[in-house]
Amino acid sequence: MDPASQSPAGTAQAARGIARFASADARLALERIQGSEMLAEGKVCLLGLDAVRERLGPRWPGRREMVYQHIQATLRRQLGPHGFFVRISETDFLVAQPGVGRLEGQAYCLNCLREVLTYFLGEALIADLVVCEVTTIADDQIGARKLDSVAVESEARKVQFEARQQPDAEPPRYSLISQDRWTPFVAHDGRRLRASCQLEPVFQLKTYGRIGYRLTRRVLVLPGETPLSLAEQRQLTGADIERIDFATLARGMNRLEQEAGGERQPSLILPVSFGTLSSHRGRAMLVEFFRAAQLSVQRGLICEVCDIEGVPPSTLLAATSLMRPFCLFIVGRLAAAPLAPLVALKDAGLQGLSIECPGGLVSDEAFGAFAKAVTTAAKPVGKSVLFYGVAGPRQAAMASLYGATHASFAPTAAKPRMPQDAQLEPA
């Protein structure tokens, strides 16, 4: 690597040549790339882990394999089937992405490194985001230049925005939302699954005006249509969850067309899994779904990110920021009532949180304790707190007193009168 392209915490080893390839696979990967057009197109990058090694200090030898495993898992999730990577030194990973554009691929690499830095160091400083564009490969030398992370991500967003303005960039709506395209399907464990979706009205608690619908999904095992619990769904592979996400969106939009008679709704709450949102392939398809869904609403969409527990706030922010142009708000779905305020999510780019009410909370005392725990934990995150499946107007009123802003009702609950559709309030 060209020494002039190094940062203080950068991939300094690469400046000494590549006599220290990690394996024969690394040399074969470089030979594969050397004569390809990917170099000229800027689709090959180096990710440097020197900052992790330096900050871990004497702990590095003991944690090195853990770091490798984490970045490999992160790269697999981000790149999908359209890219490949290989470790070429103790702290350098080479990443090639022939199936995506230069800026898009570089933004993915920055996002991967940001997640790894945050996971192991607790933060991702700009100075430590060392991603280099490989420009030449000759003998045992790699020529590269360090990327300006801020400029790359800004330009990537600009390119995505311009691409969305092209009329021919949108796939046929019928093909996109056809549920037959996405479900049923065979999961990685061999089971045949079908994803189903219902439309559930959501109300603003201040006025009991309806803000639109949320899409609720069920996953059934065929034959017999045995439902999978949420815990069982979380055990599925990322590819299976991605397919369920797409099937849910397709089925929900189909139901909306059938049941609403083409009438545009105030808004729609669209659930997406974090794993789908964080992979470039999944996110690209989500963008197309959101673009199609925008035709069905008057005021805008609400993106609801599921499975956020344990995700570093900076990683969540990086994933959600790319969806922000397509929706009014972004909220996070909680799997259970938190035990403490979620201060860490304050800077994760969320405007609120949502949660499904447990079905057994019949007494006022039990529901009040649940509502207080959720709203107290959600206060640092955003203005909106959405309670799904409350038992009736009484519990909705209790949730409102504690600070909840929106609610939906369990199928057996008595529904409040709807004076009119409510305005969506900014979070």
Secondary structure by P-SEA (a helix, b strand, c coil): cccccccccccccccccccccccaaaaaaaaaaccccccccccbbbbbaaaaaaaaccccccaaaaaaaaaaaaaaaaacccbbbbbccccbbbbbbccccaaaaaaaaaaaaaaaaaacccccccccbbbbbbccccccbbbbbbcaaaaaaaaaaaaaaaaaacccccccccccccccccccccccccbbbbbbbbbbbbbccccccccbbbbbbbbbcccccccccaaaaaaccaaaaaaaaaaaaaaaaaaaaaacccccccbbbbbbbccccccaaaaaaaaaaaaaacccccbbbbbbbcccccccaaaaaaaaccccccccbbbbbbcccccccccccccccccbbbbbcccccccaaaaaaaaaaaaaaacccccbbbbcccccaaaaaaaaaaccccccccccccccccccccccccc
